[in-house]
Amino acid sequence: MPIHDIIVIGASAGGMEALQDLVRGLPPDLPAALFVVWHLPAHSVGVLPDVLTRAGPLPARHARDGELIEPGRIYVAPPDWHLLLEPGRVRLTHGPKENHFRPAVDPLFRSAAIAYGPRVIGVVLSGLLDDGTAGMWVIKDRGGLAVVQEPDAALYPSMPASVLEYVAVDERRPAALLGPVLAQLVHTPVDEQGGRPVSEDLNLEHRIALEDTALDLGVTQLGTPSLYTCPECHGVLIQLRGGAPLRFRCHTGHAFTADALLAHAAAGIEANLWSVVRTMDEHVLLLTQVAHQLQEAGNPAAAERLRAQVHVAHQQTHAIRAVAIQQHLPDRSGHLDGDPTPP
């Protein structure tokens, strides 16, 4: 009888600590392979495999394109590469970013669900926004299991909380307890007929991550054109049908959840507000300097008129500054409005 021998894990901000806690609790003879996506900048030094190897009993390394999958190993997505699974082997691709990330969690989860169906266990740990939710929805739809870090115990609860909102989760525990939980879930019976077959839409999204041309594949048939443009390439976004949460793709293949789009818009608004504040501060400085020169030149009336303008400009600047600061206050989920930045 097959077991749950494919464990896919996604994490973002706060994920380093959570991943160490998780692998520390794994047994050395775990009959499953683990695949990890941790959001990180493209040019960062990939230290995660060494950290995880030291933290737990299983060896970890950066995945290599085309290598065979072996149980008892941890395969980590290298910086700037999507980590995908095919039956029996690993793939690395430079496909379009999803939710502003490469590697992203959703492509890994989708590929695992397609290749292994109900044998998959998906795990979402600490992180901002909601990358991993759409992929976890697919894992459950294909008959797999869903596990999340307890949001209240996560440094950044947004990612696991989002999964809980949209997906029927099988286990939720603090990261330090997830290792023993996974060791038990690996051996639970697998219902090979329990999941839905792979849909054409799901297969198309997977092929986009494999670097096939989205437009040639028919990405425009995945939904309806929206009124929004892609933050990455500025093409029209297609609102995707089905699944959860609400998602969008452009004709070049970039994908976003609604939360990721909102975060990008909020970050843009904040940047524009601070640009206005800077411009008005410069205006105030210039007015003040000219007023001083007029006063020195014996024209106090003109100087006073400029000082009145300075007073009005100060009030306006303070109001805009307050709005800009409000854009960056923590929300109820514990992350900063408009801040999709990875660790």
PEKA-V486854 format. One record per pair of residues at least 12 apart in sequence whose C-alpha atoms are under 6 Angstrom apart, sorted by the first residue. I is the first residue (numbers start at 1). GAP is how many residues later the second one is. D is the distance in whole Angstrom. If there is no record, write none. Layout:
# PEKA-V486854
I_GAP_D ; I_GAP_D
This chain:
# PEKA-V486854
3_183_6 ; 3_184_6 ; 3_187_6 ; 4_115_4 ; 4_116_6 ; 4_182_4 ; 5_27_4 ; 6_26_6 ; 6_27_5 ; 6_114_5 ; 7_27_5 ; 7_113_6 ; 7_114_5 ; 7_115_6 ; 8_26_6 ; 8_27_5 ; 8_114_5 ; 9_27_5 ; 9_114_5 ; 9_115_6 ; 10_26_6 ; 10_27_5 ; 10_28_6 ; 10_95_5 ; 10_114_5 ; 11_27_5 ; 11_114_5 ; 11_115_6 ; 11_116_6 ; 12_26_5 ; 12_27_5 ; 12_115_4 ; 13_114_4 ; 13_329_6 ; 13_330_5 ; 14_112_5 ; 14_141_5 ; 15_111_5 ; 18_157_5 ; 20_32_6 ; 20_35_6 ; 21_154_6 ; 21_155_5 ; 22_153_5 ; 22_154_5 ; 22_156_5 ; 22_157_5 ; 23_33_5 ; 24_31_6 ; 24_32_4 ; 25_154_4 ; 25_155_6 ; 26_153_5 ; 28_29_5 ; 28_30_6 ; 30_42_5 ; 31_40_5 ; 31_41_6 ; 32_39_5 ; 32_40_6 ; 33_38_4 ; 33_39_5 ; 33_40_5 ; 34_40_5 ; 35_39_6 ; 35_40_5 ; 35_41_6 ; 36_40_5 ; 37_40_5 ; 37_68_6 ; 39_303_6 ; 40_302_6 ; 42_37_5 ; 42_38_5 ; 49_12_5 ; 58_15_6 ; 59_14_6 ; 60_14_4 ; 60_15_6 ; 61_14_6 ; 61_15_6 ; 62_13_6 ; 62_14_5 ; 62_15_6 ; 62_16_6 ; 63_12_5 ; 63_13_6 ; 63_14_6 ; 65_25_6 ; 65_26_5 ; 65_27_5 ; 66_23_6 ; 66_24_5 ; 66_25_5 ; 67_22_6 ; 67_23_6 ; 68_20_6 ; 68_21_4 ; 69_19_6 ; 69_20_5 ; 80_22_5 ; 80_23_6 ; 81_12_6 ; 81_13_5 ; 81_21_6 ; 81_22_5 ; 82_20_6 ; 82_21_4 ; 83_25_6 ; 84_24_5 ; 84_27_6 ; 85_26_5 ; 85_27_6 ; 86_29_5 ; 87_28_5 ; 93_117_6 ; 95_114_5 ; 95_115_6 ; 95_116_5 ; 96_157_6 ; 96_158_5 ; 97_157_5 ; 98_156_6 ; 98_157_5 ; 98_158_6 ; 99_157_5 ; 99_161_6 ; 105_26_6 ; 105_27_5 ; 106_26_5 ; 106_29_4 ; 109_26_5 ; 110_25_5 ; 113_26_5 ; 117_25_5 ; 118_24_6 ; 118_25_4 ; 118_26_4 ; 119_25_6 ; 120_24_5 ; 121_23_6 ; 121_24_5 ; 121_25_6 ; 122_24_5 ; 122_25_6 ; 123_24_5 ; 123_25_5 ; 124_24_5 ; 124_36_6 ; 125_24_5 ; 125_35_6 ; 126_28_5 ; 126_30_5 ; 126_31_6 ; 127_29_5 ; 127_31_6 ; 127_32_5 ; 128_30_5 ; 128_31_6 ; 129_29_5 ; 129_30_6 ; 130_29_5 ; 130_32_6 ; 133_30_5 ; 134_110_6 ; 137_30_6 ; 141_54_6 ; 142_53_4 ; 142_54_5 ; 143_51_5 ; 143_52_4 ; 146_23_5 ; 146_24_5 ; 147_22_6 ; 147_23_6 ; 147_24_5 ; 147_25_6 ; 148_12_6 ; 148_24_5 ; 149_23_6 ; 149_24_5 ; 149_25_5 ; 149_26_6 ; 150_22_5 ; 150_23_5 ; 150_24_5 ; 153_21_6 ; 158_175_6 ; 214_38_6 ; 214_39_5 ; 215_36_5 ; 222_18_6 ; 223_15_6 ; 223_16_5 ; 223_17_4 ; 223_18_5 ; 224_14_5 ; 224_15_5 ; 225_13_4 ; 226_12_6 ; 226_13_6 ; 235_15_6 ; 236_14_6 ; 237_12_5 ; 237_13_4 ; 238_12_6 ; 246_12_6 ; 263_75_4 ; 266_72_5 ; 267_71_5 ; 270_54_5 ; 273_51_6 ; 277_40_6 ; 284_26_6 ; 291_12_4 ; 291_15_6
